[in-house]
Amino acid sequence: MKIAIIGGGNLGTAIALGTVKAKLAKASDITITRRHLAKIDHLKSEGFQLTTDNITAIKDATLVLLCVQPKQLASLLADLGSYITDQHIVVSTITGISTEEIASHLQKKVAIVRAMPNTAIAIGQSMTCICSKDATEKQLEEVTNLFNGLGMTLPIEERLMKAATVLAASGIAFFMRYIRAATQGGIQMGFDAEEAQLIAAQTARGAASLLLTNESHPEIEIDKVTTPEGCTIAGLNEMEHQGLSSALIKGIITSFDKINNIKK
């Protein structure tokens, strides 16, 4: 499978590195483009093909991943439009750009897949939501397999893609803030910063793993930890009195309102 990654920024390079690490493609079969190659020149030694020419990059590719900023899309597809054929699968990771909008720029029937990963894709632990337009079952399976090698995927309706961006992509920052707060609490109780962060981060990983492994509800796992008159329920109740759940929900909805009002 030949892959062209148009836009070798943080996400584009993370996808490239993760794809090779998961043995889904060889580095030599992945071409990465960027206007200034000096910033990704180190990838050349790992076997990746690098170029500033987007047209050259997609020539022999099956998957064409668009990893550019929304404002760059129109001019990019104006340049690539006549070179993209029904042999290509166009995969967009661009926030807020619908498959319909991409199709309108291309002005032809092409398999288009939207994928919304998060930054954990760099370590193969992304949560990636996917939707598609005019893609066959086989084409969608190829894209899904790629992102499954970089974490977990979930097919969703396109109307939910902005919500997925908030919950999964912005969600990384929300969970990081909790871990940071837990770390600060640990420091106040006597741990040094490194120890507190290790405990908080590994505990967060354990909590998530319990839900994924047991396929259980958070309250079930909470009930296993809380004992009558114990310190856990006392801490939980105080957090709720201070508005923990309410603040989280309000923050998520505020992000969702913001993404719905962003002008392209």
Summary of the structure (lengths in Angstrom):
residues: 264
radius of gyration: 21.2
end to end distance: 32.8
largest distance: 69.2
contacts: 798
relative contact order: 0.09
helix: 61%
strand: 14%
